Amino acid sequence: MKSLIKMTLVSSAIVLALVGCDDKKNTTDNNASTNKVTISTDAQKEAYALGSSFASYMSTNLEQNEISPDKEYLISGFNETFRGASQLSKDEVKDVLEAFGKRIQEESKARFEKEKAENTAAGDKFREEFAKEKDVKQTKSGLLYQIIKEGSDRHPKADDTVIVHYTGTLTDGRKFDSSYDRGETATFPLNAVIKGWTEGIQLVGVGGKIKLVVPPDLAYGDQSFPGQDDKAGIQPASTLVFEVELLGIDGDNNDKIEQSTSDQNKNNNSAK
């Protein structure tokens, strides 16, 4: 954590200095275009790309850790130290960063416990209500499922590789993943995915569709994953909801998959 904090702060300082995010300067000149550098050489382009990469990485890193440093002091700390005029000694910097890292860890732990408690309660309530719906069944492991379309008598085994289309949502309906949105089917070895999928996909036949409500212990447990693009993130102790079409099993004759996928994409585009 201490190394991460140091890297976060130093990299942020570099980024902010490189891209000219000095708030004092911007207060005297609000026209952002006048602060842009002109890229004329390969060396300048490389330096700019490095700064851009730092900015993208650190923006995500700071946001995920909910760190909002004062930009003015962050830039001053970088610039003054770079000129050999730091107002803090190396020992003071070390002590401050160690205390800061400890505080961030404590805040992160408190945030984790809060999210876990909230998600556990929301998941319990969602699964209780879903269990009351028509044709919903529960396995011994606690997996809830509902067959939307039966499919054929051909069911995959745990060591099979399946070809599917799916949508994954949180209990509040926010989408965190979708093969439909990517416009292509997904292929997974059933023994290399979450337990809820390994068990659940075996319950539907090829050509069928199933809805899975997966409790945390059959999904990602206490792990969390940040959202990507317009998709939601997955927080600790999240119950996950999937609607999955089993299009085929790898190694079978799956001639109909291409046509099925094409028809589905046409339906998705027409619905937009």
C-alpha positions in Angstrom: 0.0 0.0 0.0 2.8 2.4 0.9 4.4 1.9 -2.5 1.1 2.3 -4.2 0.4 5.6 -2.4 3.9 6.9 -3.3 3.5 5.9 -6.9 0.0 7.4 -7.0 1.1 10.8 -5.6 4.3 11.1 -7.5 2.7 10.0 -10.8 -0.2 12.3 -10.2 2.2 15.2 -9.7 4.0 14.4 -12.9 0.8 14.2 -14.8 -0.6 17.4 -13.5 2.6 19.2 -14.2 2.9 17.8 -17.7 -0.6 18.7 -18.8 -0.6 22.1 -17.2 -3.3 21.6 -14.5 -2.0 24.5 -12.4 -5.2 26.0 -11.0 -3.6 29.3 -10.3 -2.6 29.7 -13.9 -6.0 28.7 -15.1 -7.7 31.4 -13.0 -5.8 34.1 -15.0 -6.4 32.4 -18.3 -9.6 30.4 -18.7 -9.0 29.7 -22.4 -7.7 26.1 -22.3 -6.5 26.2 -25.9 -3.8 28.8 -25.0 -2.2 26.3 -22.6 -1.9 23.5 -25.2 1.6 22.6 -26.3 2.5 22.1 -30.0 3.7 18.7 -30.8 6.3 18.9 -33.6 8.8 16.1 -33.1 8.7 12.4 -32.3 10.4 13.1 -28.9 7.7 15.5 -28.1 5.0 13.1 -29.1 6.6 10.3 -27.0 6.7 12.7 -24.0 3.1 13.7 -24.5 2.0 10.1 -24.9 3.8 9.2 -21.6 1.9 12.1 -19.9 -1.4 11.0 -21.4 -0.8 7.4 -20.3 0.0 8.5 -16.8 -3.1 10.7 -16.7 -5.4 7.9 -17.8 -3.9 5.4 -15.3 -3.7 7.8 -12.4 -7.2 9.2 -12.9 -8.7 5.8 -12.6 -6.4 4.9 -9.7 -7.2 8.0 -7.7 -11.0 7.6 -8.4 -11.0 3.9 -7.4 -9.2 4.7 -4.1 -11.4 7.8 -3.6 -8.3 10.0 -3.2 -8.7 13.7 -4.0 -5.4 15.5 -3.4 -5.2 19.3 -3.4 -3.9 19.9 -6.9 -2.2 23.2 -6.0 -0.1 21.6 -3.2 0.5 18.4 -5.2 2.0 20.4 -8.1 4.0 22.6 -5.8 5.4 19.6 -4.0 6.5 18.2 -7.4 7.9 21.4 -8.8 9.7 22.5 -5.7 11.3 19.1 -5.1 12.3 18.8 -8.7 14.1 22.2 -8.4 15.8 20.9 -5.2 13.8 23.3 -3.0 11.4 20.9 -1.2 9.8 22.3 2.0 9.9 18.8 3.6 12.9 16.6 4.3 13.0 13.1 2.9 12.2 11.8 6.4 9.2 14.1 6.7 8.0 12.9 3.3 8.4 9.3 4.4 6.5 9.9 7.7 3.7 11.8 6.0 3.2 9.1 3.3 3.2 6.3 5.9 0.5 8.1 7.9 -1.4 8.8 4.7 -1.2 5.2 3.6 -2.5 4.0 7.0 -5.4 6.4 6.8 -6.3 5.3 3.2 -6.2 1.7 4.3 -8.5 2.4 7.2 -10.9 4.3 5.0 -10.8 1.5 2.4 -11.5 -1.1 5.0 -14.5 0.9 6.4 -15.8 1.4 2.8 -15.4 -2.3 2.1 -17.4 -3.3 5.2 -20.2 -0.8 4.4 -20.5 -2.0 0.8 -20.4 -5.7 1.9 -23.2 -5.2 4.4 -25.4 -3.2 2.0 -24.8 -5.7 -0.8 -25.5 -8.7 1.4 -28.8 -7.2 2.5 -29.8 -6.2 -1.0 -28.8 -9.7 -2.4 -30.7 -11.5 0.4 -33.9 -9.5 -0.3 -33.6 -9.9 -4.1 -33.1 -13.7 -3.9 -36.0 -14.1 -1.5 -38.3 -12.2 -3.9 -37.0 -14.0 -7.0 -37.6 -17.4 -5.4 -41.3 -16.6 -5.3 -41.6 -16.2 -9.0 -43.1 -18.8 -11.3 -41.0 -21.8 -12.2 -38.0 -20.7 -10.2 -36.0 -23.5 -8.6 -33.1 -23.6 -6.1 -30.2 -26.0 -6.1 -28.6 -27.4 -3.0 -25.8 -24.9 -3.4 -28.2 -22.0 -3.2 -28.2 -21.1 -6.9 -31.6 -19.9 -8.1 -32.6 -20.5 -11.7 -35.5 -20.1 -14.1 -35.7 -21.9 -17.5 -36.9 -19.3 -20.0 -36.6 -21.7 -23.0 -36.0 -25.4 -22.6 -33.7 -26.1 -25.5 -32.7 -29.6 -26.6 -31.9 -32.7 -24.6 -28.1 -32.0 -25.2 -26.8 -30.5 -21.9 -23.2 -29.5 -21.3 -21.0 -31.2 -18.7 -18.7 -29.4 -16.3 -15.7 -30.0 -18.4 -17.3 -28.8 -21.7 -16.6 -25.5 -23.4 -19.9 -23.7 -24.2 -20.9 -21.0 -26.7 -23.3 -18.5 -25.3 -24.9 -15.1 -25.4 -25.5 -13.5 -22.1 -26.3 -10.4 -20.1 -25.1 -9.8 -16.5 -26.8 -7.3 -14.2 -26.7 -6.3 -10.5 -29.8 -6.7 -8.3 -30.7 -3.1 -9.0 -30.8 -3.8 -12.8 -27.5 -2.1 -13.8 -25.6 -4.0 -16.4 -22.0 -5.0 -15.8 -21.4 -7.2 -18.8 -23.1 -8.3 -22.1 -22.0 -10.3 -25.0 -24.9 -8.8 -27.0 -23.5 -5.3 -26.5 -20.1 -6.5 -27.8 -21.9 -8.0 -30.9 -20.3 -11.4 -30.6 -20.9 -14.7 -28.8 -18.7 -15.8 -25.9 -17.0 -19.1 -25.5 -16.1 -20.4 -22.0 -14.8 -23.6 -20.5 -17.4 -24.3 -17.8 -14.7 -25.4 -15.3 -13.0 -22.0 -15.6 -15.8 -19.6 -14.7 -17.7 -18.8 -11.5 -19.3 -21.7 -9.7 -22.8 -20.4 -10.4 -22.1 -20.6 -14.1 -20.5 -24.0 -13.9 -23.5 -25.4 -12.2 -26.2 -23.3 -13.8 -25.4 -23.7 -17.5 -25.5 -27.5 -17.2 -29.2 -27.1 -16.3 -30.3 -25.9 -19.7 -30.2 -27.6 -23.1 -28.5 -26.4 -26.3 -30.8 -23.8 -27.9 -32.3 -22.9 -24.6 -32.2 -19.9 -22.3 -31.8 -19.7 -18.6 -31.9 -17.0 -15.9 -29.5 -17.4 -13.1 -29.5 -15.6 -9.8 -26.1 -16.2 -8.3 -25.3 -15.6 -4.6 -21.9 -14.1 -3.7 -20.4 -17.4 -2.6 -21.1 -18.8 -6.1 -19.9 -15.6 -7.8 -17.0 -13.4 -6.8 -17.4 -13.4 -3.0 -15.8 -10.4 -1.4 -13.9 -9.4 -4.5 -14.7 -6.2 -6.3 -14.2 -5.1 -9.9 -14.4 -1.5 -11.3 -16.8 -0.7 -14.0 -15.6 -0.4 -17.6 -16.9 2.2 -20.0 -20.7 2.5 -19.5 -20.9 -0.7 -17.4 -21.4 -0.9 -13.7 -18.7 -2.2 -11.3 -19.1 -5.3 -9.1 -18.8 -4.6 -5.4 -18.0 -7.0 -2.5 -20.7 -9.6 -1.7 -22.8 -8.9 -4.8 -25.6 -11.2 -5.9 -25.3 -11.4 -9.7 -28.1 -11.9 -12.2 -27.5 -13.5 -15.6 -29.7 -14.3 -18.6 -27.9 -16.8 -20.8 -28.6 -18.4 -24.2 -26.8 -21.7 -24.7 -26.0 -21.6 -28.4 -23.8 -24.6 -28.6 -21.1 -26.8 -27.1 -17.7 -26.6 -28.6 -16.9 -29.7 -30.7 -20.6 -30.3 -31.6 -22.0 -29.4 -35.0 -23.0 -25.8 -34.3 -24.0 -24.7 -37.9 -27.1 -22.9 -36.6 -25.1 -20.6 -34.2 -24.0 -18.2 -36.9 -27.6 -17.7 -38.2 -29.0 -17.4 -34.6 -26.4 -14.8 -33.7 -27.0 -12.8 -36.9 -30.8 -12.8 -36.3 -30.2 -11.7 -32.7 -28.0 -8.8 -33.7 -30.6 -7.7 -36.2 -33.2 -7.7 -33.5 -30.9 -5.7 -31.2 -30.2 -3.1 -33.8 -33.9 -2.7 -34.7 -34.7 -2.2 -31.1 -32.3 0.7 -30.7 
